[in-house]
Amino acid sequence: MNRTISGFFWIGLYLLIVLTPIFMMLVPPVPSGRGFWLELSVALGFVGLTQIAVQFILIARFKRVTAPYGIDIILRYHRQIALLAVGLIIMHPVIIVIDNPSRASLLNPFGGNMASRTAWVSLLSLLAIVISSVFRERLKLNYEWWRLSHLVLGITAIVFAQLHVSMAGLYTNTFWKHAIWIGTAALMVGLVVYLRVLKPLRQRAFTWQVAEVRQERGDTHTLALEPVGHEGFPFQPGQFAWIKLASSPFSIEEHPFSFSSSAHRIDRIEFGIKALGDFSSGIGDIPVGTRAYLDGPHGAFSIDRYPAVGYVFIAGGVGITPIMSFLRTMVDRE
Ligand SMILES: Cc1cc2nc3c(=O)[nH]c(=O)nc-3n(C[C@H](O)[C@H](O)[C@H](O)COP(=O)(O)OP(=O)(O)OC[C@H]3O[C@@H](n4cnc5c(N)ncnc54)[C@H](O)[C@@H]3O)c2cc1C
């Protein structure tokens, strides 16, 4: 499929998924005697929840999904749309109470019923995600621990939201409606298992090892990796991979770096790494032979997407790494 068609296809599918709960609300049997505002608040809650569920697909690094846009754009979208989704979810209880202030008791996390308490757990998890993400640097949260908490809170939010939907019960009033909601939540948890368990399991067969660490100008090193017992993987110049320098592919620490070597040398790939924090500052001390695992290639920033007779490259700082890969690849293609 061509990239533009593929891009529209995924946007269409995305809209369809996000709006599906509203279509489901219209399918009989529908609860009777409920006013417009109450129904609107439920619809907003459902759309917000589905948006959160879709976030799990966006971060699962499926190349077919990310290829038309680039994973960097997808991650930026993930950040923005998650805020909108949480906003919609907050509107759900707010409208319910404004519509009928006697329902305010539902907002008491220690009172209310089980349905409202599960909603609280889900909402607090979402708020913790938002606060820890927006203020991560100001709160000085370690990146790896923030990522782990992001995942745990995300799963908690989706599981407890599903419990809330089931316990409220009004829109899970047939077997298949209930099955769709439970199936959606299970699928999202499954995606996390895929990313954090199944993918690392597969990476065990595709080990790499450090072949060289070279000092470059400034605080930058070139890290060269060679495949162990496999042929490596093809990539486009400008793309990047998540690197784990660890004895196990299940390590929670992984960092994204752009390839700086030619796309024609897949038996030895290189990355230009600038010292910025604890991981990147230690690159110069990594011994040759250290085991590595890669998740890649990812990214849409490549000259191969924009064939032309010539290019002008403008780079700042370590942004030079993908440009080095462009230049080296172009020399090899001459
Ligand atoms: C697509 C992409 C390509 C990149 N390519 C290069 C490159 O070619 N060369 C290079 O030197 N740097 C590159 N970076 C930046 C590099 O990933 C971070 O500098 C590095 O992960 C910092 O880790 P640290 O532990 O040394 O620093 P820390 O002090 O832990 O982090 C410094 C900042 O880097 C970011 N960061 C830290 N860990 C991660 C992570 N696992 N994933 C994403 N961001 C993280 C966070 O914003 C953090 O605040 C790239 C980043 C991205 C997203």
The ligand as a MOL file (V3000), in Angstrom:
LIG
                    3D

  0  0  0     0  0            999 V3000
M  V30 BEGIN CTAB
M  V30 COUNTS 53 58 0 0 0
M  V30 BEGIN ATOM
M  V30 1 C 14.2890 9.1360 17.9010 0
M  V30 2 C 15.4750 9.5430 18.7330 0
M  V30 3 C 16.7420 9.4810 18.1880 0
M  V30 4 C 17.8410 9.8760 18.9600 0
M  V30 5 N 19.0940 9.8070 18.3980 0
M  V30 6 C 20.1550 10.1720 19.1370 0
M  V30 7 C 21.4770 10.0880 18.5820 0
M  V30 8 O 21.6870 9.6800 17.4430 0
M  V30 9 N 22.5000 10.4620 19.3790 0
M  V30 10 C 22.3300 10.9120 20.6660 0
M  V30 11 O 23.3080 11.2230 21.3400 0
M  V30 12 N 21.0860 11.0160 21.2100 0
M  V30 13 C 20.0000 10.6380 20.4850 0
M  V30 14 N 18.7500 10.7000 21.0440 0
M  V30 15 C 18.6150 11.1430 22.4340 0
M  V30 16 C 18.9780 9.9940 23.3680 0
M  V30 17 O 18.0340 8.9540 23.2780 0
M  V30 18 C 19.0120 10.4900 24.8080 0
M  V30 19 O 19.9740 11.5140 24.8850 0
M  V30 20 C 19.4210 9.4060 25.7550 0
M  V30 21 O 18.4300 8.3990 25.8070 0
M  V30 22 C 19.6460 10.0370 27.1170 0
M  V30 23 O 19.7610 9.0320 28.1090 0
M  V30 24 P 20.6610 9.2730 29.3970 0
M  V30 25 O 20.3500 8.2080 30.3900 0
M  V30 26 O 22.0810 9.4350 29.0040 0
M  V30 27 O 20.2130 10.6890 29.9200 0
M  V30 28 P 19.0820 11.0560 30.9450 0
M  V30 29 O 19.5900 12.1470 31.8180 0
M  V30 30 O 18.4820 9.8340 31.5730 0
M  V30 31 O 18.0200 11.6340 29.9680 0
M  V30 32 C 18.1480 12.9080 29.3840 0
M  V30 33 C 16.8880 13.1230 28.5710 0
M  V30 34 O 16.9080 12.2270 27.4240 0
M  V30 35 C 15.6080 11.6570 27.2150 0
M  V30 36 N 15.6740 10.2020 27.3900 0
M  V30 37 C 16.3140 9.5220 28.3570 0
M  V30 38 N 16.1590 8.2010 28.2150 0
M  V30 39 C 15.3780 8.0470 27.1180 0
M  V30 40 C 14.8300 6.9080 26.4610 0
M  V30 41 N 15.0520 5.6820 26.8920 0
M  V30 42 N 14.0420 7.1220 25.3700 0
M  V30 43 C 13.8080 8.3730 24.9210 0
M  V30 44 N 14.3020 9.4910 25.4960 0
M  V30 45 C 15.0690 9.3270 26.5740 0
M  V30 46 C 14.6970 12.2600 28.2460 0
M  V30 47 O 14.0220 13.3890 27.6850 0
M  V30 48 C 15.6130 12.7200 29.3360 0
M  V30 49 O 15.0990 13.7950 30.0630 0
M  V30 50 C 17.6690 10.3370 20.2920 0
M  V30 51 C 16.3760 10.3950 20.8350 0
M  V30 52 C 15.2960 10.0080 20.0680 0
M  V30 53 C 13.9100 10.0910 20.6770 0
M  V30 END ATOM
M  V30 BEGIN BOND
M  V30 1 1 1 2
M  V30 2 1 2 3
M  V30 3 2 2 52
M  V30 4 2 3 4
M  V30 5 1 4 5
M  V30 6 1 4 50
M  V30 7 2 5 6
M  V30 8 1 6 7
M  V30 9 1 6 13
M  V30 10 2 7 8
M  V30 11 1 7 9
M  V30 12 1 9 10
M  V30 13 2 10 11
M  V30 14 1 10 12
M  V30 15 2 12 13
M  V30 16 1 13 14
M  V30 17 1 14 15
M  V30 18 1 14 50
M  V30 19 1 15 16
M  V30 20 1 16 17
M  V30 21 1 16 18
M  V30 22 1 18 19
M  V30 23 1 18 20
M  V30 24 1 20 21
M  V30 25 1 20 22
M  V30 26 1 22 23
M  V30 27 1 23 24
M  V30 28 2 24 25
M  V30 29 1 24 26
M  V30 30 1 24 27
M  V30 31 1 27 28
M  V30 32 2 28 29
M  V30 33 1 28 30
M  V30 34 1 28 31
M  V30 35 1 31 32
M  V30 36 1 32 33
M  V30 37 1 33 34
M  V30 38 1 33 48
M  V30 39 1 34 35
M  V30 40 1 35 36
M  V30 41 1 35 46
M  V30 42 1 36 37
M  V30 43 1 36 45
M  V30 44 2 37 38
M  V30 45 1 38 39
M  V30 46 1 39 40
M  V30 47 2 39 45
M  V30 48 1 40 41
M  V30 49 2 40 42
M  V30 50 1 42 43
M  V30 51 2 43 44
M  V30 52 1 44 45
M  V30 53 1 46 47
M  V30 54 1 46 48
M  V30 55 1 48 49
M  V30 56 2 50 51
M  V30 57 1 51 52
M  V30 58 1 52 53
M  V30 END BOND
M  V30 END CTAB
M  END
